[in-house]
Amino acid sequence: MTGSAILVAGLFAPILIGMFWTRPDKVAGLASMWTGLILTVSWQLLGHPFGIHPVFIGLPLSLFVLLILSFRKKAI
């Protein structure tokens, strides 16, 4: 796996969404980045179970964590 796959899975969702949406805070962004990084590396170390590329595991779950933590607080 290349370093770009880890960057895409860990950083893509928080950076892109953070540029266009003001609701996510620092906690949501950091948790999303770490989730994507840890899941992508773990999936790679497991040897691509079920033939699924690690980015397809890390990116959606990173996005999921970002959205859940962004909506945990009341809207301003």
All heavy atoms as a GROMACS GRO file, in nm:
protein
  584
    1MET      N    1   0.086  -0.118   0.000
    1MET     CA    2   0.000   0.000   0.000
    1MET      C    3   0.090   0.123   0.000
    1MET      O    4   0.190   0.129   0.069
    1MET     CB    5  -0.089   0.000   0.125
    1MET     CG    6  -0.175   0.123   0.136
    1MET     SD    7  -0.294   0.121   0.269
    1MET     CE    8  -0.193   0.102   0.413
    2THR      N    9   0.049   0.219  -0.076
    2THR     CA   10   0.128   0.341  -0.083
    2THR      C   11   0.084   0.438   0.026
    2THR      O   12  -0.022   0.425   0.085
    2THR     CB   13   0.109   0.407  -0.220
    2THR    OG1   14  -0.028   0.445  -0.235
    2THR    CG2   15   0.149   0.314  -0.332
    3GLY      N   16   0.168   0.536   0.048
    3GLY     CA   17   0.136   0.638   0.147
    3GLY      C   18   0.017   0.721   0.106
    3GLY      O   19  -0.055   0.774   0.191
    4SER      N   20  -0.009   0.731  -0.024
    4SER     CA   21  -0.122   0.810  -0.070
    4SER      C   22  -0.254   0.745  -0.029
    4SER      O   23  -0.353   0.815  -0.005
    4SER     CB   24  -0.118   0.830  -0.221
    4SER     OG   25  -0.125   0.707  -0.288
    5ALA      N   26  -0.259   0.613  -0.022
    5ALA     CA   27  -0.381   0.546   0.020
    5ALA      C   28  -0.414   0.579   0.165
    5ALA      O   29  -0.530   0.602   0.201
    5ALA     CB   30  -0.368   0.395   0.003
    6ILE      N   31  -0.312   0.586   0.249
    6ILE     CA   32  -0.334   0.620   0.389
    6ILE      C   33  -0.380   0.765   0.400
    6ILE      O   34  -0.471   0.797   0.476
    6ILE     CB   35  -0.205   0.598   0.471
    6ILE    CG1   36  -0.173   0.449   0.476
    6ILE    CG2   37  -0.220   0.653   0.612
    6ILE    CD1   38  -0.042   0.416   0.539
    7LEU      N   39  -0.319   0.854   0.323
    7LEU     CA   40  -0.359   0.994   0.326
    7LEU      C   41  -0.501   1.013   0.278
    7LEU      O   42  -0.578   1.091   0.335
    7LEU     CB   43  -0.264   1.079   0.242
    7LEU     CG   44  -0.125   1.098   0.300
    7LEU    CD1   45  -0.037   1.173   0.201
    7LEU    CD2   46  -0.131   1.172   0.431
    8VAL      N   47  -0.540   0.943   0.173
    8VAL     CA   48  -0.676   0.955   0.121
    8VAL      C   49  -0.775   0.908   0.225
    8VAL      O   50  -0.874   0.975   0.253
    8VAL     CB   51  -0.692   0.874  -0.010
    8VAL    CG1   52  -0.838   0.858  -0.046
    8VAL    CG2   53  -0.619   0.944  -0.122
    9ALA      N   54  -0.751   0.794   0.286
    9ALA     CA   55  -0.845   0.738   0.382
    9ALA      C   56  -0.852   0.819   0.511
    9ALA      O   57  -0.958   0.835   0.570
    9ALA     CB   58  -0.808   0.594   0.415
   10GLY      N   59  -0.740   0.871   0.554
   10GLY     CA   60  -0.738   0.941   0.682
   10GLY      C   61  -0.768   1.090   0.675
   10GLY      O   62  -0.826   1.145   0.767
   11LEU      N   63  -0.730   1.154   0.567
   11LEU     CA   64  -0.739   1.300   0.563
   11LEU      C   65  -0.843   1.356   0.467
   11LEU      O   66  -0.884   1.471   0.481
   11LEU     CB   67  -0.602   1.358   0.526
   11LEU     CG   68  -0.488   1.325   0.621
   11LEU    CD1   69  -0.358   1.381   0.566
   11LEU    CD2   70  -0.516   1.377   0.758
   12PHE      N   71  -0.884   1.279   0.370
   12PHE     CA   72  -0.971   1.332   0.265
   12PHE      C   73  -1.104   1.384   0.319
   12PHE      O   74  -1.140   1.499   0.293
   12PHE     CB   75  -0.997   1.224   0.159
   12PHE     CG   76  -1.081   1.272   0.045
   12PHE    CD1   77  -1.028   1.357  -0.049
   12PHE    CD2   78  -1.213   1.232   0.033
   12PHE    CE1   79  -1.104   1.403  -0.155
   12PHE    CE2   80  -1.290   1.276  -0.072
   12PHE     CZ   81  -1.236   1.362  -0.166
   13ALA      N   82  -1.174   1.304   0.394
   13ALA     CA   83  -1.307   1.345   0.444
   13ALA      C   84  -1.298   1.466   0.538
   13ALA      O   85  -1.370   1.564   0.517
   13ALA     CB   86  -1.376   1.228   0.513
   14PRO      N   87  -1.213   1.465   0.640
   14PRO     CA   88  -1.212   1.581   0.730
   14PRO      C   89  -1.166   1.710   0.663
   14PRO      O   90  -1.222   1.816   0.691
   14PRO     CB   91  -1.114   1.542   0.842
   14PRO     CG   92  -1.077   1.403   0.820
   14PRO     CD   93  -1.129   1.358   0.690
   15ILE      N   94  -1.071   1.701   0.572
   15ILE     CA   95  -1.022   1.823   0.508
   15ILE      C   96  -1.125   1.877   0.410
   15ILE      O   97  -1.157   1.996   0.411
   15ILE     CB   98  -0.887   1.798   0.439
   15ILE    CG1   99  -0.778   1.779   0.545
   15ILE    CG2  100  -0.851   1.913   0.346
   15ILE    CD1  101  -0.643   1.744   0.491
   16LEU      N  102  -1.177   1.792   0.325
   16LEU     CA  103  -1.273   1.838   0.224
   16LEU      C  104  -1.402   1.889   0.289
   16LEU      O  105  -1.451   1.996   0.253
   16LEU     CB  106  -1.305   1.725   0.126
   16LEU     CG  107  -1.390   1.766   0.007
   16LEU    CD1  108  -1.312   1.865  -0.079
   16LEU    CD2  109  -1.428   1.645  -0.075
   17ILE      N  110  -1.454   1.817   0.384
   17ILE     CA  111  -1.577   1.861   0.450
   17ILE      C  112  -1.550   1.984   0.536
   17ILE      O  113  -1.633   2.075   0.541
   17ILE     CB  114  -1.637   1.746   0.532
   17ILE    CG1  115  -1.690   1.641   0.436
   17ILE    CG2  116  -1.746   1.795   0.624
   17ILE    CD1  117  -1.743   1.517   0.499
   18GLY      N  118  -1.435   1.990   0.600
   18GLY     CA  119  -1.402   2.106   0.682
   18GLY      C  120  -1.388   2.235   0.602
   18GLY      O  121  -1.409   2.344   0.654
   19MET      N  122  -1.353   2.222   0.474
   19MET     CA  123  -1.340   2.341   0.390
   19MET      C  124  -1.476   2.402   0.354
   19MET      O  125  -1.488   2.521   0.334
   19MET     CB  126  -1.265   2.307   0.261
   19MET     CG  127  -1.118   2.286   0.284
   19MET     SD  128  -1.015   2.249   0.138
   19MET     CE  129  -1.120   2.239   0.002
   20PHE      N  130  -1.577   2.319   0.344
   20PHE     CA  131  -1.707   2.366   0.296
   20PHE      C  132  -1.817   2.366   0.401
   20PHE      O  133  -1.926   2.416   0.377
   20PHE     CB  134  -1.752   2.281   0.177
   20PHE     CG  135  -1.658   2.292   0.061
   20PHE    CD1  136  -1.573   2.187   0.029
   20PHE    CD2  137  -1.651   2.407  -0.014
   20PHE    CE1  138  -1.486   2.196  -0.078
   20PHE    CE2  139  -1.564   2.419  -0.121
   20PHE     CZ  140  -1.481   2.313  -0.153
   21TRP      N  141  -1.792   2.307   0.516
   21TRP     CA  142  -1.895   2.297   0.620
   21TRP      C  143  -1.832   2.338   0.752
   21TRP      O  144  -1.730   2.284   0.793
   21TRP     CB  145  -1.945   2.154   0.626
   21TRP     CG  146  -2.067   2.131   0.707
   21TRP    CD1  147  -2.170   2.215   0.731
   21TRP    CD2  148  -2.098   2.010   0.777
   21TRP    NE1  149  -2.264   2.155   0.808
   21TRP    CE2  150  -2.222   2.028   0.838
   21TRP    CE3  151  -2.033   1.887   0.791
   21TRP    CZ2  152  -2.284   1.929   0.914
   21TRP    CZ3  153  -2.095   1.789   0.866
   21TRP    CH2  154  -2.219   1.810   0.926
   22THR      N  155  -1.892   2.432   0.821
   22THR     CA  156  -1.832   2.486   0.943
   22THR      C  157  -1.870   2.409   1.069
   22THR      O  158  -1.817   2.437   1.176
   22THR     CB  159  -1.873   2.632   0.962
   22THR    OG1  160  -2.015   2.641   0.971
   22THR    CG2  161  -1.822   2.718   0.847
   23ARG      N  162  -1.959   2.315   1.060
   23ARG     CA  163  -2.006   2.246   1.179
   23ARG      C  164  -1.902   2.155   1.246
   23ARG      O  165  -1.895   2.149   1.368
   23ARG     CB  166  -2.130   2.166   1.146
   23ARG     CG  167  -2.192   2.109   1.271
   23ARG     CD  168  -2.335   2.077   1.248
   23ARG     NE  169  -2.395   2.046   1.376
   23ARG     CZ  170  -2.522   2.043   1.397
   23ARG    NH1  171  -2.603   2.070   1.299
   23ARG    NH2  172  -2.570   2.013   1.514
   24PRO      N  173  -1.822   2.078   1.172
   24PRO     CA  174  -1.724   1.991   1.240
   24PRO      C  175  -1.624   2.072   1.322
   24PRO      O  176  -1.575   2.176   1.277
   24PRO     CB  177  -1.653   1.919   1.126
   24PRO     CG  178  -1.744   1.929   1.011
   24PRO     CD  179  -1.818   2.058   1.028
   25ASP      N  180  -1.595   2.025   1.441
   25ASP     CA  181  -1.497   2.093   1.526
   25ASP      C  182  -1.366   2.013   1.527
   25ASP      O  183  -1.351   1.916   1.453
   25ASP     CB  184  -1.552   2.113   1.667
   25ASP     CG  185  -1.589   1.983   1.735
   25ASP    OD1  186  -1.582   1.877   1.671
   25ASP    OD2  187  -1.626   1.988   1.854
   26LYS      N  188  -1.275   2.056   1.611
   26LYS     CA  189  -1.143   1.993   1.616
   26LYS      C  190  -1.152   1.846   1.659
   26LYS      O  191  -1.083   1.761   1.605
   26LYS     CB  192  -1.053   2.071   1.712
   26LYS     CG  193  -0.912   2.016   1.719
   26LYS     CD  194  -0.815   2.107   1.791
   26LYS     CE  195  -0.854   2.139   1.930
   26LYS     NZ  196  -0.747   2.209   2.005
   27VAL      N  197  -1.238   1.816   1.754
   27VAL     CA  198  -1.252   1.679   1.804
   27VAL      C  199  -1.302   1.587   1.693
   27VAL      O  200  -1.250   1.478   1.672
   27VAL     CB  201  -1.347   1.674   1.926
   27VAL    CG1  202  -1.376   1.532   1.967
   27VAL    CG2  203  -1.288   1.752   2.042
   28ALA      N  204  -1.404   1.632   1.620
   28ALA     CA  205  -1.459   1.550   1.510
   28ALA      C  206  -1.354   1.529   1.402
   28ALA      O  207  -1.340   1.418   1.349
   28ALA     CB  208  -1.583   1.617   1.453
   29GLY      N  209  -1.280   1.632   1.367
   29GLY     CA  210  -1.177   1.620   1.264
   29GLY      C  211  -1.065   1.525   1.303
   29GLY      O  212  -1.025   1.440   1.224
   30LEU      N  213  -1.015   1.541   1.424
   30LEU     CA  214  -0.906   1.454   1.469
   30LEU      C  215  -0.951   1.309   1.484
   30LEU      O  216  -0.879   1.217   1.445
   30LEU     CB  217  -0.849   1.505   1.601
   30LEU     CG  218  -0.763   1.631   1.591
   30LEU    CD1  219  -0.725   1.681   1.730
   30LEU    CD2  220  -0.639   1.604   1.510
   31ALA      N  221  -1.070   1.288   1.539
   31ALA     CA  222  -1.120   1.151   1.554
   31ALA      C  223  -1.140   1.087   1.417
   31ALA      O  224  -1.110   0.968   1.398
   31ALA     CB  225  -1.251   1.152   1.632
   32SER      N  226  -1.188   1.163   1.322
   32SER     CA  227  -1.208   1.112   1.187
   32SER      C  228  -1.075   1.076   1.121
   32SER      O  229  -1.063   0.971   1.058
   32SER     CB  230  -1.281   1.218   1.104
   32SER     OG  231  -1.293   1.178   0.971
   33MET      N  232  -0.976   1.161   1.138
   33MET     CA  233  -0.844   1.134   1.079
   33MET      C  234  -0.782   1.008   1.139
   33MET      O  235  -0.730   0.922   1.067
   33MET     CB  236  -0.751   1.252   1.101
   33MET     CG  237  -0.782   1.370   1.017
   33MET     SD  238  -0.666   1.503   1.057
   33MET     CE  239  -0.744   1.639   0.976
   34TRP      N  240  -0.786   0.997   1.269
   34TRP     CA  241  -0.728   0.880   1.335
   34TRP      C  242  -0.803   0.752   1.301
   34TRP      O  243  -0.743   0.647   1.284
   34TRP     CB  244  -0.720   0.900   1.486
   34TRP     CG  245  -0.603   0.982   1.526
   34TRP    CD1  246  -0.604   1.110   1.570
   34TRP    CD2  247  -0.466   0.942   1.521
   34TRP    NE1  248  -0.475   1.153   1.592
   34TRP    CE2  249  -0.389   1.052   1.564
   34TRP    CE3  250  -0.401   0.825   1.485
   34TRP    CZ2  251  -0.250   1.047   1.571
   34TRP    CZ3  252  -0.262   0.821   1.493
   34TRP    CH2  253  -0.189   0.931   1.536
   35THR      N  254  -0.935   0.762   1.292
   35THR     CA  255  -1.014   0.644   1.255
   35THR      C  256  -0.976   0.595   1.116
   35THR      O  257  -0.953   0.476   1.096
   35THR     CB  258  -1.165   0.677   1.259
   35THR    OG1  259  -1.200   0.718   1.391
   35THR    CG2  260  -1.248   0.558   1.219
   36GLY      N  261  -0.970   0.687   1.021
   36GLY     CA  262  -0.932   0.649   0.885
   36GLY      C  263  -0.793   0.589   0.879
   36GLY      O  264  -0.770   0.488   0.812
   37LEU      N  265  -0.700   0.650   0.950
   37LEU     CA  266  -0.562   0.601   0.950
   37LEU      C  267  -0.552   0.462   1.012
   37LEU      O  268  -0.495   0.370   0.952
   37LEU     CB  269  -0.472   0.698   1.027
   37LEU     CG  270  -0.329   0.651   1.051
   37LEU    CD1  271  -0.251   0.657   0.921
   37LEU    CD2  272  -0.263   0.734   1.157
   38ILE      N  273  -0.608   0.444   1.129
   38ILE     CA  274  -0.598   0.317   1.200
   38ILE      C  275  -0.667   0.204   1.123
   38ILE      O  276  -0.613   0.094   1.110
   38ILE     CB  277  -0.653   0.330   1.343
   38ILE    CG1  278  -0.559   0.418   1.426
   38ILE    CG2  279  -0.671   0.194   1.408
   38ILE    CD1  280  -0.614   0.461   1.560
   39LEU      N  281  -0.787   0.231   1.072
   39LEU     CA  282  -0.858   0.127   0.998
   39LEU      C  283  -0.790   0.092   0.867
   39LEU      O  284  -0.785  -0.026   0.830
   39LEU     CB  285  -1.002   0.170   0.974
   39LEU     CG  286  -1.090   0.171   1.098
   39LEU    CD1  287  -1.226   0.230   1.067
   39LEU    CD2  288  -1.106   0.031   1.153
   40THR      N  289  -0.737   0.190   0.798
   40THR     CA  290  -0.669   0.163   0.672
   40THR      C  291  -0.543   0.079   0.694
   40THR      O  292  -0.520  -0.020   0.624
   40THR     CB  293  -0.633   0.294   0.601
   40THR    OG1  294  -0.751   0.369   0.580
   40THR    CG2  295  -0.565   0.268   0.469
   41VAL      N  296  -0.463   0.117   0.790
   41VAL     CA  297  -0.340   0.042   0.819
   41VAL      C  298  -0.374  -0.098   0.870
   41VAL      O  299  -0.313  -0.197   0.830
   41VAL     CB  300  -0.251   0.119   0.918
   41VAL    CG1  301  -0.135   0.033   0.966
   41VAL    CG2  302  -0.200   0.247   0.855
   42SER      N  303  -0.473  -0.108   0.957
   42SER     CA  304  -0.513  -0.239   1.010
   42SER      C  305  -0.562  -0.331   0.899
   42SER      O  306  -0.526  -0.449   0.895
   42SER     CB  307  -0.624  -0.223   1.114
   42SER     OG  308  -0.579  -0.147   1.222
   43TRP      N  309  -0.646  -0.276   0.810
   43TRP     CA  310  -0.697  -0.357   0.699
   43TRP      C  311  -0.583  -0.404   0.608
   43TRP      O  312  -0.585  -0.516   0.558
   43TRP     CB  313  -0.800  -0.278   0.621
   43TRP     CG  314  -0.894  -0.363   0.540
   43TRP    CD1  315  -0.885  -0.390   0.408
   43TRP    CD2  316  -1.007  -0.434   0.588
   43TRP    NE1  317  -0.988  -0.471   0.369
   43TRP    CE2  318  -1.064  -0.501   0.478
   43TRP    CE3  319  -1.066  -0.448   0.712
   43TRP    CZ2  320  -1.178  -0.579   0.490
   43TRP    CZ3  321  -1.180  -0.526   0.723
   43TRP    CH2  322  -1.234  -0.590   0.613
   44GLN      N  323  -0.486  -0.317   0.588
   44GLN     CA  324  -0.370  -0.354   0.507
   44GLN      C  325  -0.290  -0.465   0.574
   44GLN      O  326  -0.248  -0.561   0.508
   44GLN     CB  327  -0.280  -0.232   0.484
   44GLN     CG  328  -0.151  -0.260   0.411
   44GLN     CD  329  -0.173  -0.302   0.267
   44GLN    OE1  330  -0.270  -0.264   0.205
   44GLN    NE2  331  -0.082  -0.382   0.214
   45LEU      N  332  -0.268  -0.452   0.704
   45LEU     CA  333  -0.191  -0.553   0.776
   45LEU      C  334  -0.263  -0.687   0.782
   45LEU      O  335  -0.200  -0.792   0.791
   45LEU     CB  336  -0.159  -0.503   0.918
   45LEU     CG  337  -0.061  -0.386   0.925
   45LEU    CD1  338  -0.047  -0.338   1.069
   45LEU    CD2  339   0.074  -0.423   0.866
   46LEU      N  340  -0.397  -0.684   0.776
   46LEU     CA  341  -0.474  -0.808   0.774
   46LEU      C  342  -0.469  -0.876   0.637
   46LEU      O  343  -0.515  -0.989   0.622
   46LEU     CB  344  -0.620  -0.781   0.812
   46LEU     CG  345  -0.643  -0.746   0.959
   46LEU    CD1  346  -0.788  -0.703   0.981
   46LEU    CD2  347  -0.608  -0.864   1.048
   47GLY      N  348  -0.419  -0.806   0.537
   47GLY     CA  349  -0.403  -0.866   0.406
   47GLY      C  350  -0.523  -0.852   0.314
   47GLY      O  351  -0.552  -0.943   0.238
   48HIS      N  352  -0.593  -0.742   0.322
   48HIS     CA  353  -0.709  -0.714   0.235
   48HIS      C  354  -0.816  -0.823   0.247
   48HIS      O  355  -0.850  -0.888   0.147
   48HIS     CB  356  -0.668  -0.702   0.089
   48HIS     CG  357  -0.575  -0.590   0.061
   48HIS    ND1  358  -0.602  -0.495  -0.035
   48HIS    CD2  359  -0.457  -0.555   0.113
   48HIS    CE1  360  -0.503  -0.409  -0.040
   48HIS    NE2  361  -0.414  -0.444   0.049
   49PRO      N  362  -0.875  -0.844   0.365
   49PRO     CA  363  -0.980  -0.946   0.376
   49PRO      C  364  -1.092  -0.922   0.275
   49PRO      O  365  -1.129  -0.809   0.247
   49PRO     CB  366  -1.031  -0.930   0.519
   49PRO     CG  367  -0.918  -0.866   0.593
   49PRO     CD  368  -0.849  -0.779   0.492
   50PHE      N  369  -1.146  -1.031   0.223
   50PHE     CA  370  -1.256  -1.029   0.126
   50PHE      C  371  -1.218  -0.957  -0.003
   50PHE      O  372  -1.304  -0.923  -0.083
   50PHE     CB  373  -1.382  -0.966   0.184
   50PHE     CG  374  -1.421  -1.020   0.318
   50PHE    CD1  375  -1.409  -0.942   0.432
   50PHE    CD2  376  -1.467  -1.150   0.330
   50PHE    CE1  377  -1.444  -0.992   0.556
   50PHE    CE2  378  -1.503  -1.201   0.454
   50PHE     CZ  379  -1.491  -1.123   0.567
   51GLY      N  380  -1.090  -0.928  -0.023
   51GLY     CA  381  -1.044  -0.862  -0.144
   51GLY      C  382  -1.081  -0.714  -0.152
   51GLY      O  383  -1.078  -0.655  -0.259
   52ILE      N  384  -1.114  -0.654  -0.040
   52ILE     CA  385  -1.153  -0.512  -0.035
   52ILE      C  386  -1.030  -0.427  -0.007
   52ILE      O  387  -0.956  -0.452   0.088
   52ILE     CB  388  -1.259  -0.488   0.074
   52ILE    CG1  389  -1.382  -0.574   0.047
   52ILE    CG2  390  -1.297  -0.341   0.081
   52ILE    CD1  391  -1.484  -0.571   0.158
   53HIS      N  392  -1.009  -0.325  -0.090
   53HIS     CA  393  -0.896  -0.235  -0.073
   53HIS      C  394  -0.912  -0.156   0.057
   53HIS      O  395  -1.024  -0.117   0.092
   53HIS     CB  396  -0.886  -0.139  -0.192
   53HIS     CG  397  -0.755  -0.068  -0.199
   53HIS    ND1  398  -0.732   0.048  -0.130
   53HIS    CD2  399  -0.641  -0.098  -0.265
   53HIS    CE1  400  -0.608   0.088  -0.154
   53HIS    NE2  401  -0.551   0.001  -0.237
   54PRO      N  402  -0.805  -0.130   0.130
   54PRO     CA  403  -0.814  -0.059   0.259
   54PRO      C  404  -0.879   0.079   0.252
   54PRO      O  405  -0.944   0.122   0.347
   54PRO     CB  406  -0.668  -0.048   0.304
   54PRO     CG  407  -0.598  -0.158   0.236
   54PRO     CD  408  -0.668  -0.178   0.106
   55VAL      N  409  -0.866   0.149   0.140
   55VAL     CA  410  -0.926   0.281   0.129
   55VAL      C  411  -1.078   0.271   0.136
   55VAL      O  412  -1.145   0.360   0.191
   55VAL     CB  413  -0.882   0.351  -0.001
   55VAL    CG1  414  -0.960   0.479  -0.025
   55VAL    CG2  415  -0.734   0.381   0.005
   56PHE      N  416  -1.135   0.163   0.084
   56PHE     CA  417  -1.280   0.146   0.086
   56PHE      C  418  -1.332   0.110   0.224
   56PHE      O  419  -1.453   0.104   0.245
   56PHE     CB  420  -1.323   0.042  -0.017
   56PHE     CG  421  -1.293   0.084  -0.157
   56PHE    CD1  422  -1.213   0.007  -0.239
   56PHE    CD2  423  -1.344   0.202  -0.208
   56PHE    CE1  424  -1.185   0.045  -0.368
   56PHE    CE2  425  -1.315   0.243  -0.337
   56PHE     CZ  426  -1.236   0.164  -0.417
   57ILE      N  427  -1.245   0.085   0.317
   57ILE     CA  428  -1.284   0.064   0.457
   57ILE      C  429  -1.258   0.192   0.537
   57ILE      O  430  -1.346   0.240   0.609
   57ILE     CB  431  -1.203  -0.054   0.519
   57ILE    CG1  432  -1.232  -0.184   0.444
   57ILE    CG2  433  -1.231  -0.067   0.667
   57ILE    CD1  434  -1.376  -0.228   0.450
   58GLY      N  435  -1.140   0.248   0.524
   58GLY     CA  436  -1.103   0.365   0.604
   58GLY      C  437  -1.179   0.491   0.569
   58GLY      O  438  -1.221   0.566   0.657
   59LEU      N  439  -1.200   0.518   0.441
   59LEU     CA  440  -1.265   0.642   0.398
   59LEU      C  441  -1.411   0.650   0.443
   59LEU      O  442  -1.451   0.750   0.504
   59LEU     CB  443  -1.252   0.660   0.248
   59LEU     CG  444  -1.308   0.790   0.191
   59LEU    CD1  445  -1.236   0.911   0.251
   59LEU    CD2  446  -1.293   0.792   0.040
   60PRO      N  447  -1.495   0.549   0.417
   60PRO     CA  448  -1.634   0.561   0.462
   60PRO      C  449  -1.649   0.568   0.613
   60PRO      O  450  -1.733   0.643   0.665
   60PRO     CB  451  -1.703   0.436   0.408
   60PRO     CG  452  -1.612   0.380   0.307
   60PRO     CD  453  -1.475   0.430   0.337
   61LEU      N  454  -1.567   0.493   0.685
   61LEU     CA  455  -1.578   0.496   0.831
   61LEU      C  456  -1.524   0.626   0.887
   61LEU      O  457  -1.574   0.676   0.989
   61LEU     CB  458  -1.510   0.374   0.892
   61LEU     CG  459  -1.581   0.243   0.859
   61LEU    CD1  460  -1.503   0.125   0.910
   61LEU    CD2  461  -1.722   0.241   0.914
   62SER      N  462  -1.424   0.683   0.824
   62SER     CA  463  -1.375   0.815   0.864
   62SER      C  464  -1.484   0.920   0.844
   62SER      O  465  -1.508   1.005   0.931
   62SER     CB  466  -1.252   0.850   0.780
   62SER     OG  467  -1.211   0.981   0.803
   63LEU      N  468  -1.552   0.913   0.731
   63LEU     CA  469  -1.663   1.004   0.704
   63LEU      C  470  -1.776   0.985   0.804
   63LEU      O  471  -1.834   1.081   0.853
   63LEU     CB  472  -1.713   0.983   0.561
   63LEU     CG  473  -1.831   1.067   0.516
   63LEU    CD1  474  -1.796   1.215   0.520
   63LEU    CD2  475  -1.874   1.026   0.377
   64PHE      N  476  -1.807   0.860   0.835
   64PHE     CA  477  -1.912   0.829   0.932
   64PHE      C  478  -1.880   0.889   1.069
   64PHE      O  479  -1.966   0.951   1.132
   64PHE     CB  480  -1.928   0.677   0.943
   64PHE     CG  481  -2.031   0.634   1.042
   64PHE    CD1  482  -2.166   0.648   1.016
   64PHE    CD2  483  -1.992   0.578   1.163
   64PHE    CE1  484  -2.260   0.608   1.108
   64PHE    CE2  485  -2.085   0.538   1.256
   64PHE     CZ  486  -2.220   0.553   1.228
   65VAL      N  487  -1.758   0.873   1.116
   65VAL     CA  488  -1.717   0.928   1.246
   65VAL      C  489  -1.726   1.081   1.243
   65VAL      O  490  -1.774   1.142   1.338
   65VAL     CB  491  -1.574   0.881   1.282
   65VAL    CG1  492  -1.517   0.960   1.399
   65VAL    CG2  493  -1.574   0.733   1.312
   66LEU      N  494  -1.684   1.142   1.134
   66LEU     CA  495  -1.690   1.287   1.123
   66LEU      C  496  -1.834   1.337   1.131
   66LEU      O  497  -1.863   1.433   1.203
   66LEU     CB  498  -1.626   1.333   0.992
   66LEU     CG  499  -1.622   1.484   0.970
   66LEU    CD1  500  -1.523   1.548   1.068
   66LEU    CD2  501  -1.583   1.515   0.828
   67LEU      N  502  -1.924   1.271   1.062
   67LEU     CA  503  -2.064   1.314   1.063
   67LEU      C  504  -2.129   1.291   1.199
   67LEU      O  505  -2.201   1.379   1.249
   67LEU     CB  506  -2.141   1.241   0.953
   67LEU     CG  507  -2.103   1.277   0.811
   67LEU    CD1  508  -2.178   1.189   0.712
   67LEU    CD2  509  -2.128   1.424   0.783
   68ILE      N  510  -2.106   1.177   1.259
   68ILE     CA  511  -2.165   1.147   1.390
   68ILE      C  512  -2.116   1.247   1.495
   68ILE      O  513  -2.195   1.301   1.572
   68ILE     CB  514  -2.133   1.003   1.433
   68ILE    CG1  515  -2.202   0.904   1.342
   68ILE    CG2  516  -2.171   0.978   1.579
   68ILE    CD1  517  -2.353   0.912   1.343
   69LEU      N  518  -1.987   1.272   1.498
   69LEU     CA  519  -1.934   1.365   1.598
   69LEU      C  520  -1.970   1.511   1.568
   69LEU      O  521  -1.978   1.593   1.659
   69LEU     CB  522  -1.782   1.350   1.609
   69LEU     CG  523  -1.735   1.218   1.670
   69LEU    CD1  524  -1.583   1.213   1.673
   69LEU    CD2  525  -1.793   1.196   1.807
   70SER      N  526  -1.995   1.543   1.443
   70SER     CA  527  -2.036   1.679   1.408
   70SER      C  528  -2.179   1.708   1.453
   70SER      O  529  -2.212   1.818   1.489
   70SER     CB  530  -2.026   1.701   1.257
   70SER     OG  531  -1.892   1.696   1.218
   71PHE      N  532  -2.262   1.606   1.449
   71PHE     CA  533  -2.402   1.624   1.488
   71PHE      C  534  -2.426   1.598   1.636
   71PHE      O  535  -2.541   1.605   1.681
   71PHE     CB  536  -2.493   1.536   1.403
   71PHE     CG  537  -2.514   1.588   1.265
   71PHE    CD1  538  -2.466   1.517   1.156
   71PHE    CD2  539  -2.579   1.707   1.244
   71PHE    CE1  540  -2.484   1.564   1.027
   71PHE    CE2  541  -2.598   1.755   1.116
   71PHE     CZ  542  -2.551   1.685   1.007
   72ARG      N  543  -2.324   1.566   1.713
   72ARG     CA  544  -2.343   1.538   1.855
   72ARG      C  545  -2.375   1.662   1.936
   72ARG      O  546  -2.429   1.654   2.043
   72ARG     CB  547  -2.220   1.469   1.911
   72ARG     CG  548  -2.106   1.563   1.943
   72ARG     CD  549  -1.981   1.492   1.987
   72ARG     NE  550  -1.880   1.582   2.036
   72ARG     CZ  551  -1.809   1.666   1.963
   72ARG    NH1  552  -1.829   1.674   1.835
   72ARG    NH2  553  -1.719   1.743   2.018
   73LYS      N  554  -2.344   1.778   1.884
   73LYS     CA  555  -2.370   1.902   1.955
   73LYS      C  556  -2.488   1.973   1.892
   73LYS      O  557  -2.525   1.946   1.779
   73LYS     CB  558  -2.247   1.991   1.956
   73LYS     CG  559  -2.198   2.029   1.819
   73LYS     CD  560  -2.071   2.111   1.828
   73LYS     CE  561  -2.026   2.143   1.686
   73LYS     NZ  562  -1.906   2.219   1.684
   74LYS      N  563  -2.547   2.066   1.964
   74LYS     CA  564  -2.660   2.140   1.912
   74LYS      C  565  -2.617   2.235   1.803
   74LYS      O  566  -2.507   2.287   1.804
   74LYS     CB  567  -2.727   2.221   2.023
   74LYS     CG  568  -2.796   2.137   2.125
   74LYS     CD  569  -2.869   2.224   2.223
   74LYS     CE  570  -2.943   2.140   2.324
   74LYS     NZ  571  -3.018   2.222   2.418
   75ALA      N  572  -2.707   2.257   1.709
   75ALA     CA  573  -2.679   2.351   1.601
   75ALA      C  574  -2.676   2.493   1.657
   75ALA      O  575  -2.751   2.528   1.748
   75ALA     CB  576  -2.786   2.342   1.493
   76ILE      N  577  -2.589   2.574   1.602
   76ILE     CA  578  -2.576   2.712   1.649
   76ILE      C  579  -2.669   2.800   1.570
   76ILE      O  580  -2.685   2.792   1.454
   76ILE     CB  581  -2.430   2.761   1.634
   76ILE    CG1  582  -2.342   2.674   1.723
   76ILE    CG2  583  -2.417   2.905   1.669
   76ILE    CD1  584  -2.194   2.702   1.708
   0.00000   0.00000   0.00000
